[in-house]
């Protein structure tokens, strides 16, 4: 029988890059079914445009705001907004002037391994597009554009 898990605001597996990602519920906690993460992005932070080949991804804005680019469409997201992205839909998040704090659910749960591998890269490797793209691809994530 699995055990309950209780975490405080800054608890979880923390991956720091240009943003802070806290994996609160891991794939191990759910038998691989899903992961729950809290992402904290500074003002102006922009993820790379990408898509997942197998994972559903859901964003729920807790604080701040962002522009969510889903395919060719842009949507403004503020506190309480939710966006669900199925596999194969290119997407990008650009944090607003006050930054962004959001809850993210990945299903199936296999994305933390990508956060771990990306965080382990040296600053020079992180700056190299092809290196990052290869790490992402290893984890069923395709970077769109360059």
N, C-alpha and C positions, 0 to 999 in steps of 0.2 A: 504494500500500500504506500502510495506517495504521501509525502508530508506537506503540510501547509507552509507557506513562505511569507514572511513579513519583512518589508524593507522600509527604511527611512528615506527621506527626500534625496540624499546624496549617496544612497547605497545602490548596489548592482555592479556589474562588470563595466568599468569605465574605460572608454576608448577616446583619447584626446587627440584631435588633429586641429583643423581650423574651427571645428565645432566640438561639442562634448556629446558623446553618445553613452548612455547608461543602459545596459541590457538588464532589465529588471526581472523578466521571466525568460529563462533560457530554454533552448530546445530540449536539454536534459530534463528540465522541470515538466515538460509536456509530452515526453515520449516522441519529440520531433514534430508534433502537430503545429506548433506556432511559437513565436517569440514576441515579447512585448518590450519595447524600448522607449526611453525618453531621450529626445534630442534637444539640445540647447544650442541655438545658433546666434552668433552676434549679428548686429545690424549689417545688412549688405551681403551676408554669406550666401553663396550660390552653390548648390550641388552641381555636379556634372549631369548633363542630360543623359539619361540611361533608361534601360528597360530590363525587366527580369524575365527570363525565359520560362521559369516554373513557379515563381512566387507571386502570391497576391500581397499587396501592400496597402495598408490603410493608415491615413494620417488623421489625427484629431488635434486641433489647435487648442492648447491650454492657455497660452499667453502670447501677446504680440500679434504679429501679422506676417503674411508672406504672399507672394505671387506663386501660384501653383500652375505650372505649364504641363498640360496633359495632352499629348499629341501636338496639334497645332493651336489648341485653345488655351487662353490664359484665364485664370480665375483668381479673384482676391479671396484670401482666407483670413478671417479674424477669429477671435476667441469663440469657441463653440462650433467652428466649421469642421466638416469632415470630408475627406476625399478618399475614395477607394479606387485603387488601380489594379486591374487584373494583369496577368502575364502578357507580355508583348506590347504594352502601351508605353511609348516613350514619355518620360516625365522629368521634371526639374523643379526644385524649390528655391526661391530667392527670398531671403528674409527681409522684412520691412525695416523701417527706420528705428524701431524699438527692439529689434531682434525677434526671436521666435523660440517658443518652448512648445514642443508637441509630443504627443504619445503616438507611437507607431506600432502596428501589429504586422508581422510577417508570417505568412502561412504558405507552405510548410516552414518550420523553423530551421533555417540553415544559413542565415545571413550573418550571425555573429562571427563565424569563421572568416568572412570577408573583412569585417571591422578589425579583427585581430591581425590578419595578414597586412592590411593597409597601414595600420598603426605601427607595425614592426618595420616598415620601410624606413630607410634613412631619408632625411629631408631632400637630398639630391634625387633619390629614387622616386619620392612622392611628386617631385616637380617634373619628372619625365613621363609624358603622356603615355608612351608605349608600355612602360613598366606598369603603371596603374591600370591601364586597359587590360593587360595580361592577367593581373591579379584578379580584377573584377570578373573576367571571363571564366576563370577557374571556379568562380562561385556563382555561375549562372546569371551574371549581370553583364549586359552589353552596353558599353559607352556609345552614345550616338553623337556623331560629329567629332570635332577635334578641338 
